[in-house]
Amino acid sequence: MAMEAALIEQLIRDGIPGADVRIEDLRGDGDHYAAIVTSDAFVGKSRVAQHRMVQDALGGRLGTELHALQIHTRTA
């Protein structure tokens, strides 16, 4: 079952308040996405910690409802 890009964006925004989130459907199949997330919350955190924050915001959906997600994080 594919996951809608709008839901992915909303989950990340809810989990990382104030984040700028852009979602791209990489294959047009609703199963392979890229998330570009910019947030002040990432300041001082390692790239691994930043990515974990995004994964946590998805509430366990990565690997189940959401098949594949490339994560790109940036500080504001």
C-alpha positions in Angstrom: 0.0 0.0 0.0 1.4 3.3 -1.1 1.6 6.3 1.2 0.6 9.8 0.1 3.3 12.5 -0.1 1.0 14.9 1.8 0.8 12.5 4.7 4.6 12.1 4.9 5.0 15.9 4.8 2.4 16.4 7.6 3.9 13.7 9.8 7.3 15.3 9.6 6.0 18.8 10.2 4.1 17.5 13.2 7.1 15.7 14.5 9.6 18.5 13.9 7.6 21.7 14.4 8.7 24.7 12.3 10.5 22.4 9.8 10.5 23.2 6.1 9.6 20.0 4.4 9.6 19.1 0.7 8.7 15.6 -0.5 9.5 14.3 -4.0 8.1 11.1 -5.5 11.2 9.7 -7.1 9.5 7.1 -9.3 6.0 8.3 -9.6 4.8 5.1 -7.9 3.9 6.5 -4.4 6.5 4.1 -2.9 9.9 5.8 -3.4 10.2 9.3 -1.9 12.9 11.8 -1.0 12.3 14.1 1.9 14.3 17.4 2.1 13.9 18.7 5.6 15.3 22.0 6.9 15.1 22.9 10.6 16.8 24.8 13.4 16.2 21.6 15.5 19.1 20.0 13.6 21.7 22.5 14.8 24.4 20.8 16.7 23.2 17.3 15.9 25.0 14.7 13.9 23.6 13.7 10.5 22.6 10.3 12.0 20.7 12.1 14.8 19.0 14.4 12.3 17.9 11.5 10.1 16.7 9.6 13.2 14.5 12.6 14.1 12.9 12.4 10.7 12.4 8.6 11.0 10.9 9.1 14.5 8.4 11.6 13.1 7.1 9.0 10.8 6.1 6.9 13.7 7.2 3.5 12.5 5.8 3.7 9.1 9.2 3.6 7.3 9.7 0.1 6.0 6.0 -0.8 6.3 3.5 1.7 4.8 6.4 3.7 3.4 8.6 1.5 1.4 11.6 3.8 0.7 12.6 7.3 1.8 15.8 9.2 1.0 16.3 11.7 3.8 18.2 14.9 3.2 18.5 17.3 6.2 19.7 20.8 6.5 19.9 23.5 9.2 18.0 26.7 8.6 
